[in-house]
Amino acid sequence: MPATRAQDRAGWWAGAAVADLTPAGSVFLFGYPHVPRWSTGVHDALQCAALCLCGGGQAALFLANDLIFVPRELAEEVRRRVAAETGVPAEAIMITATHTHSGPVTVDYVSNAADPVVPRADPAYRQSVADRMVEAAVRAVAAAQPAEVGVAVARASGVGSNRHDPSGPSDPEVPVLLVRAAADGRPLACMVVYAMHPTVLHEDSTLISGDFPHFARRFLQGGVLPVDCPVLYHLGAAGDQSPRHVARANTFLEAQQLGENLGRAIAAVIGSMTYLAEASLVVRRRMLELRPRESPSVEVATQAERQAHDRLERLRRSGAPRPAVRTAECDWFGAEETVELARASAEGRLEAAVRRCLPAEIQMIAIGPWKFVGWPGEFFVEYALEVRSRAPGTFVITCANGELQGYIVTAAAAAGGGYEAANAVFTADNGARFVEATLALLARTS
């Protein structure tokens, strides 16, 4: 049903659809440097899962994609096309990436430009992705029917932790939104947000995959949900969250076990959901200018890269624990990327990349008492936790409607260095600015 008709109906209306984003043939799997990691097959198909919600005279669309990033220009193209075909306003469409590291290159990262094994994003594949997203969105809107919307919060444990300190800040809360047909209670779609890097699979895996979120989806489908029920998985603030200290190995079996842990946590709350009595849907957004980080000189960056490499080699020789070696290895990757960012800054390439990210978008879609906030790029979890502590019922979704060519880290992380801080393009104080701008946007909704 066209959005313009569903919006005018009383109560909730909802529709969902799925499109296949799996590339044809062998592609470079993006997410780990230095390894010519070309796919040798498909373990599980990459998906675009779309959910249309209409209520209170407003329509919104969520599109969750099994991709490492959705570049801003692609998201804007899809939003324009979907708005033209369905009537759903472009600003009411949220397009996200699950951030799998076992899928194709979709963004040309400045910090990876010197890595000889990483190819540029394929324009033909990106156009195919855009077409399939539009297809899923249009079908979801067309499928809209009277519905009920249920909400609950699950708590996931044993899937991952803070990747720098297992006892450090993390977010076990998993908002679960279930949409079911008003006529017969049949589940139409399930949407979840979880703050954890999908990086169980490492550079030695050459199969296309959505990593552990795929296994969480599969666990739900055919269990508490019908096999064909779309499951939208959005990435929470996972910049410093990963399975590093939990996964015993970087295998599909381990990804399955962690994904099923998450699936069980979600399934446990589906049966006791609260269904919203009133159809209330509100959409707001604002744009935010960000402060670029000043890159060090090439000489200073090169010296730091040598020091990071020497530290990694010392840990390897000493037989240090696997998580400690991996952290040091990632720090070395980050130091290498800092060298490239320093070169890009000196040559004017970095400034152009920064401009393409700005202004950054903060998007808010309120569904009843819950508020889903979309931020582009990768954020440390502390920022999302602060938003929720000051505005309960608010859940931050990252990698939404674009990316930021790197992380938004905390001030402490920036001072301490490390992988995420080393390849950040924007200053750490931008995180606090996102928090305050988000809270101001939320205040306009209440």
C-alpha positions as CSV (number, residue, x, y, z in Angstrom):
1,M,0.0,0.0,0.0
2,P,1.4,3.4,-0.9
3,A,2.7,5.3,2.2
4,T,0.4,8.3,1.4
5,R,-2.7,6.0,1.9
6,A,-1.3,4.0,4.9
7,Q,-0.4,7.2,6.7
8,D,-4.0,8.4,6.6
9,R,-5.3,5.2,8.3
10,A,-5.9,4.8,12.0
11,G,-3.6,2.8,14.1
12,W,-0.3,1.2,13.1
13,W,0.4,0.0,9.6
14,A,3.6,-2.0,8.7
15,G,5.2,-3.8,5.8
16,A,8.6,-5.5,5.3
17,A,10.7,-7.0,2.6
18,V,14.2,-8.4,1.9
19,A,16.5,-8.0,-1.1
20,D,19.7,-9.9,-1.8
21,L,22.9,-7.8,-1.8
22,T,25.3,-10.7,-2.4
23,P,27.8,-9.8,-5.1
24,A,28.3,-12.1,-8.1
25,G,31.8,-13.7,-8.5
26,S,34.8,-13.1,-6.4
27,V,35.2,-9.8,-4.5
28,F,37.7,-8.4,-2.1
29,L,36.5,-8.7,1.5
30,F,37.1,-5.4,3.2
31,G,38.0,-4.9,6.9
32,Y,41.5,-6.1,7.4
33,P,44.7,-4.6,5.9
34,H,47.6,-6.2,3.9
35,V,45.9,-9.4,3.1
36,P,44.7,-10.1,-0.6
37,R,41.4,-11.5,0.8
38,W,39.4,-12.3,-2.3
39,S,36.2,-14.3,-1.7
40,T,36.2,-18.0,-2.6
41,G,32.5,-18.5,-2.1
42,V,29.4,-17.5,-0.1
43,H,28.7,-18.8,3.4
44,D,25.5,-16.8,3.8
45,A,23.8,-14.3,1.6
46,L,24.1,-10.6,2.4
47,Q,20.7,-8.9,2.8
48,C,18.9,-5.6,2.8
49,A,16.0,-5.9,5.2
50,A,13.4,-3.1,5.0
51,L,10.7,-2.2,7.4
52,C,8.0,0.4,6.7
53,L,6.1,1.8,9.7
54,C,3.1,4.2,9.5
55,G,1.3,5.7,12.5
56,G,0.0,9.0,13.7
57,G,0.0,10.5,10.2
58,Q,3.7,9.8,9.7
59,A,5.6,7.1,7.8
60,A,9.2,5.9,8.4
61,L,11.4,3.4,6.7
62,F,14.4,1.4,8.1
63,L,16.8,-0.3,5.8
64,A,19.4,-2.6,7.5
65,N,22.2,-3.8,5.2
66,D,24.8,-6.5,5.5
67,L,27.6,-4.2,4.4
68,I,30.7,-2.8,6.1
69,F,29.5,0.8,5.3
70,V,26.8,2.6,3.3
71,P,28.5,5.7,1.8
72,R,26.7,8.9,2.3
73,E,26.2,9.6,-1.4
74,L,24.6,6.1,-1.9
75,A,22.3,6.6,1.1
76,E,21.2,10.0,-0.3
77,E,20.5,8.5,-3.7
78,V,18.4,5.7,-2.3
79,R,16.5,8.1,-0.1
80,R,15.7,10.4,-3.0
81,R,14.5,7.5,-5.2
82,V,12.4,5.8,-2.5
83,A,10.8,9.1,-1.6
84,A,9.9,9.7,-5.2
85,E,8.4,6.2,-5.6
86,T,6.6,5.8,-2.3
87,G,5.9,9.2,-0.7
88,V,7.9,8.4,2.4
89,P,9.9,11.6,3.1
90,A,13.7,11.2,2.5
91,E,14.4,12.4,6.1
92,A,12.2,9.6,7.4
93,I,14.3,6.9,5.8
94,M,17.2,5.4,7.9
95,I,19.8,3.4,6.0
96,T,22.3,1.4,8.0
97,A,25.2,-1.0,7.7
98,T,25.7,-4.0,10.0
99,H,29.5,-3.4,9.5
100,T,30.4,-7.0,8.5
101,H,34.1,-7.4,7.7
102,S,33.3,-10.3,5.4
103,G,31.7,-8.3,2.6
104,P,32.7,-6.1,-0.4
105,V,34.5,-2.7,-0.4
106,T,31.8,-0.1,-0.4
107,V,33.7,3.0,0.6
108,D,37.1,4.3,-0.4
109,Y,38.9,5.0,2.9
110,V,41.6,7.6,2.7
111,S,43.6,5.8,5.4
112,N,43.7,2.6,3.3
113,A,44.9,4.4,0.1
114,A,48.5,3.2,0.5
115,D,47.5,-0.5,1.1
116,P,48.4,-2.1,-2.2
117,V,46.0,-5.0,-1.8
118,V,42.8,-3.0,-1.1
119,P,41.0,-2.1,-4.3
120,R,38.7,0.8,-4.7
121,A,35.0,0.3,-4.3
122,D,33.3,-1.1,-7.5
123,P,30.8,1.5,-8.9
124,A,28.8,-1.3,-10.6
125,Y,28.3,-3.1,-7.3
126,R,27.4,0.0,-5.4
127,Q,24.8,0.9,-8.1
128,S,23.4,-2.7,-7.8
129,V,23.2,-2.2,-4.0
130,A,21.3,1.1,-4.5
131,D,18.9,-0.6,-6.9
132,R,18.2,-3.5,-4.5
133,M,17.7,-1.2,-1.5
134,V,15.2,0.8,-3.5
135,E,13.5,-2.5,-4.5
136,A,13.3,-3.7,-0.9
137,A,12.0,-0.3,0.4
138,V,9.3,-0.1,-2.3
139,R,8.1,-3.6,-1.6
140,A,8.0,-3.0,2.1
141,V,5.8,0.1,1.6
142,A,3.5,-1.7,-0.8
143,A,3.1,-4.6,1.8
144,A,1.9,-2.3,4.6
145,Q,-1.1,-3.6,6.4
146,P,-2.8,-3.0,9.8
147,A,-0.3,-4.1,12.5
148,E,0.7,-4.2,16.1
149,V,4.0,-2.9,17.4
150,G,5.7,-4.6,20.4
151,V,8.7,-3.4,22.3
152,A,11.1,-5.0,24.8
153,V,14.7,-4.8,25.9
154,A,16.9,-7.9,25.9
155,R,20.2,-8.3,27.7
156,A,23.0,-10.1,25.8
157,S,26.0,-11.6,27.5
158,G,28.8,-13.8,26.3
159,V,28.9,-12.2,22.8
160,G,31.7,-9.7,23.3
161,S,33.0,-6.9,25.5
162,N,35.0,-3.7,25.4
163,R,37.9,-4.7,23.2
164,H,40.5,-2.7,25.1
165,D,39.4,-3.8,28.6
166,P,37.0,-6.7,29.1
167,S,35.7,-4.9,32.2
168,G,35.4,-1.6,30.6
169,P,32.3,0.2,29.3
170,S,29.9,-1.9,27.3
171,D,26.2,-2.0,26.4
172,P,24.4,-5.3,26.9
173,E,21.0,-3.8,26.2
174,V,19.3,-4.9,23.0
175,P,16.1,-3.1,22.0
176,V,13.8,-5.5,20.2
177,L,10.9,-4.2,18.1
178,L,8.5,-6.8,16.8
179,V,5.8,-6.0,14.2
180,R,2.9,-8.4,13.8
181,A,-0.2,-8.4,11.6
182,A,-3.3,-7.1,13.5
183,A,-5.5,-9.6,11.8
184,D,-3.9,-12.9,12.9
185,G,-0.8,-12.0,15.0
186,R,1.6,-13.2,12.4
187,P,5.1,-11.7,12.8
188,L,5.9,-9.3,9.9
189,A,9.3,-8.1,11.0
190,C,11.7,-7.9,13.9
191,M,14.2,-5.1,14.4
192,V,17.1,-5.1,16.9
193,V,20.1,-2.9,17.8
194,Y,23.3,-4.3,19.3
195,A,26.6,-2.6,20.1
196,M,29.2,-5.2,19.0
197,H,31.7,-5.3,16.1
198,P,30.8,-8.3,13.8
199,T,34.4,-9.4,13.6
200,V,34.5,-13.0,14.8
201,L,35.7,-13.9,11.3
202,H,39.2,-12.6,10.5
203,E,41.4,-12.2,7.4
204,D,41.9,-16.0,7.0
205,S,38.2,-16.4,6.2
206,T,37.5,-16.0,2.5
207,L,33.7,-16.7,2.4
208,I,31.2,-13.9,2.1
209,S,29.2,-13.6,5.4
210,G,27.3,-11.4,7.7
211,D,29.3,-12.8,10.6
212,F,27.6,-13.5,14.0
213,P,24.5,-11.3,13.2
214,H,23.7,-13.7,10.4
215,F,23.5,-16.6,12.9
216,A,21.4,-14.5,15.3
217,R,19.0,-13.9,12.5
218,R,18.9,-17.6,11.5
219,F,18.4,-18.6,15.1
220,L,15.3,-16.4,15.3
221,Q,13.9,-17.4,12.0
222,G,12.3,-20.8,12.2
223,G,12.3,-20.6,16.0
224,V,10.2,-17.8,17.5
225,L,9.7,-16.2,14.1
226,P,8.6,-17.6,10.7
227,V,11.5,-18.6,8.4
228,D,10.6,-15.7,6.0
229,C,10.2,-13.0,8.7
230,P,12.7,-10.2,7.9
231,V,15.1,-9.4,10.8
232,L,16.7,-6.0,10.7
233,Y,20.0,-5.8,12.6
234,H,21.4,-2.4,13.3
235,L,24.8,-1.7,14.7
236,G,24.9,0.2,18.1
237,A,27.8,2.3,19.3
238,A,30.5,-0.4,18.8
239,G,33.6,1.5,18.1
240,D,35.3,0.0,21.2
241,Q,33.3,-3.2,21.4
242,S,34.2,-6.6,19.9
243,P,34.3,-10.4,20.4
244,R,38.1,-10.3,20.9
245,H,38.1,-11.3,24.5
246,V,35.2,-13.8,24.2
247,A,35.7,-15.7,20.9
248,R,37.9,-18.7,21.4
249,A,38.7,-18.9,17.7
250,N,37.9,-16.9,14.5
251,T,35.7,-19.6,13.0
252,F,32.2,-19.9,11.6
253,L,31.4,-22.3,14.5
254,E,32.4,-19.6,17.0
255,A,30.4,-17.0,15.1
256,Q,27.4,-19.4,15.2
257,Q,27.7,-19.8,19.0
258,L,28.0,-16.1,19.7
259,G,25.2,-15.3,17.2
260,E,22.9,-17.9,18.8
261,N,23.7,-16.5,22.3
262,L,22.4,-13.2,21.0
263,G,19.4,-14.9,19.3
264,R,18.5,-16.6,22.6
265,A,18.5,-13.3,24.5
266,I,16.2,-11.7,21.9
267,A,13.9,-14.8,21.8
268,A,13.5,-14.7,25.6
269,V,11.7,-11.3,25.5
270,I,9.6,-11.7,22.4
271,G,6.9,-13.7,24.2
272,S,6.5,-11.1,26.9
273,M,6.4,-7.9,24.8
274,T,4.4,-4.8,25.5
275,Y,2.4,-3.8,22.5
276,L,2.0,-0.1,22.0
277,A,-1.6,1.1,22.5
278,E,-1.2,4.3,20.5
279,A,0.2,4.7,17.0
280,S,2.7,7.4,17.6
281,L,5.6,8.0,15.1
282,V,7.7,11.1,15.1
283,V,10.7,11.9,12.8
284,R,13.3,14.7,13.4
285,R,16.8,15.4,12.2
286,R,19.5,18.0,12.4
287,M,22.8,18.5,10.7
288,L,26.1,19.0,12.6
289,E,29.4,20.5,11.4
290,L,32.4,18.5,12.8
291,R,35.9,19.5,13.7
292,P,38.6,17.8,11.7
293,R,41.6,16.3,13.5
294,E,44.9,17.9,12.8
295,S,47.2,15.3,11.3
296,P,50.8,14.9,12.5
297,S,53.7,15.4,10.2
298,V,54.7,12.5,8.0
299,E,58.0,12.2,10.0
300,V,56.3,12.1,13.4
301,A,53.7,9.6,12.1
302,T,56.4,7.4,10.6
303,Q,58.3,7.3,13.9
304,A,55.1,6.3,15.8
305,E,54.5,3.5,13.3
306,R,57.9,2.0,13.9
307,Q,57.4,2.1,17.6
308,A,54.0,0.4,17.3
309,H,55.5,-2.3,15.1
310,D,58.4,-2.9,17.5
311,R,55.9,-3.3,20.4
312,L,53.9,-5.9,18.4
313,E,57.1,-7.9,17.6
314,R,58.1,-7.9,21.3
315,L,54.7,-9.3,22.3
316,R,54.9,-11.9,19.6
317,R,58.3,-13.1,20.7
318,S,57.3,-13.2,24.4
319,G,54.3,-15.4,23.7
320,A,51.8,-12.9,25.0
321,P,48.1,-13.9,25.1
322,R,46.3,-13.8,21.8
323,P,44.0,-10.8,22.6
324,A,47.0,-8.7,23.7
325,V,48.8,-9.5,20.4
326,R,45.7,-8.7,18.4
327,T,45.3,-5.4,20.1
328,A,48.9,-4.5,19.4
329,E,48.5,-5.6,15.8
330,C,45.5,-3.4,15.4
331,D,47.4,-0.5,17.0
332,W,50.1,-1.0,14.4
333,F,47.5,-1.0,11.6
334,G,46.3,2.3,13.0
335,A,49.7,3.7,13.1
336,E,50.2,2.8,9.5
337,E,46.9,4.5,8.6
338,T,48.1,7.6,10.5
339,V,51.1,7.8,8.2
340,E,48.8,7.7,5.2
341,L,46.5,10.3,6.7
342,A,49.5,12.5,7.3
343,R,50.5,12.1,3.6
344,A,46.9,12.8,2.5
345,S,46.8,15.9,4.6
346,A,50.0,17.2,3.2
347,E,48.7,16.5,-0.4
348,G,45.2,18.0,0.1
349,R,43.4,14.6,-0.3
350,L,42.2,14.5,3.3
351,E,40.4,17.8,3.2
352,A,38.4,16.6,0.2
353,A,37.4,13.4,2.1
354,V,36.4,15.4,5.1
355,R,34.1,17.7,3.1
356,R,32.3,14.6,1.7
357,C,31.3,13.7,5.2
358,L,29.9,17.1,6.2
359,P,27.6,18.2,7.6
360,A,27.0,15.0,9.6
361,E,23.4,14.0,10.0
362,I,21.6,13.1,13.3
363,Q,18.3,11.4,12.6
364,M,15.7,10.5,15.2
365,I,12.7,8.2,14.7
366,A,10.5,7.9,17.7
367,I,8.2,4.9,17.9
368,G,5.9,5.3,20.9
369,P,8.1,5.9,23.9
370,W,11.2,4.6,22.2
371,K,13.6,6.8,20.2
372,F,16.0,5.4,17.6
373,V,18.8,7.8,16.8
374,G,21.0,7.4,13.7
375,W,24.6,8.6,13.7
376,P,27.0,8.2,10.8
377,G,30.4,6.5,11.4
378,E,31.7,4.4,14.3
379,F,31.4,5.8,17.9
380,F,32.7,4.6,21.2
381,V,30.0,3.1,23.3
382,E,30.4,5.7,26.1
383,Y,28.6,8.3,24.0
384,A,25.5,6.2,23.4
385,L,25.4,5.2,27.1
386,E,25.5,8.9,28.1
387,V,22.6,9.7,25.7
388,R,20.5,6.9,27.2
389,S,21.4,7.9,30.8
390,R,20.1,11.4,30.1
391,A,17.2,10.3,27.8
392,P,15.9,6.9,28.8
393,G,14.4,4.8,26.1
394,T,16.8,6.2,23.5
395,F,18.9,3.8,21.4
396,V,21.8,5.0,19.2
397,I,22.3,3.3,15.8
398,T,25.6,3.9,14.2
399,C,26.8,3.5,10.6
400,A,23.6,5.2,9.7
401,N,23.1,7.3,6.5
402,G,26.8,7.5,5.8
403,E,30.3,7.2,7.4
404,L,33.0,9.4,8.8
405,Q,36.2,7.9,7.4
406,G,37.1,6.6,10.8
407,Y,36.1,6.6,14.5
408,I,34.7,9.1,17.0
409,V,36.7,8.2,20.1
410,T,36.7,9.4,23.6
411,A,39.1,12.0,24.9
412,A,40.9,9.3,27.0
413,A,41.3,7.1,23.9
414,A,42.7,10.0,21.9
415,A,45.2,10.7,24.7
416,G,46.2,7.1,24.9
417,G,46.5,6.4,21.2
418,G,45.7,3.0,19.8
419,Y,44.1,1.8,16.6
420,E,40.8,3.8,16.6
421,A,42.4,7.1,17.7
422,A,45.2,6.7,15.2
423,N,42.9,6.6,12.2
424,A,40.3,9.1,13.4
425,V,39.7,11.9,10.9
426,F,37.6,14.0,13.4
427,T,38.5,15.2,16.9
428,A,37.3,13.4,20.0
429,D,35.3,16.3,21.2
430,N,32.9,15.7,18.4
431,G,31.5,12.8,20.4
432,A,30.3,15.1,23.1
433,R,28.9,17.5,20.5
434,F,26.9,14.6,19.0
435,V,25.5,13.8,22.4
436,E,24.4,17.4,23.1
437,A,22.9,17.9,19.7
438,T,21.0,14.6,20.0
439,L,19.6,15.6,23.4
440,A,18.5,18.9,22.0
441,L,16.8,17.1,19.1
442,L,15.1,14.8,21.6
443,A,13.9,17.8,23.6
444,R,12.0,19.0,20.5
445,T,10.1,15.7,20.4
446,S,8.8,15.7,24.0
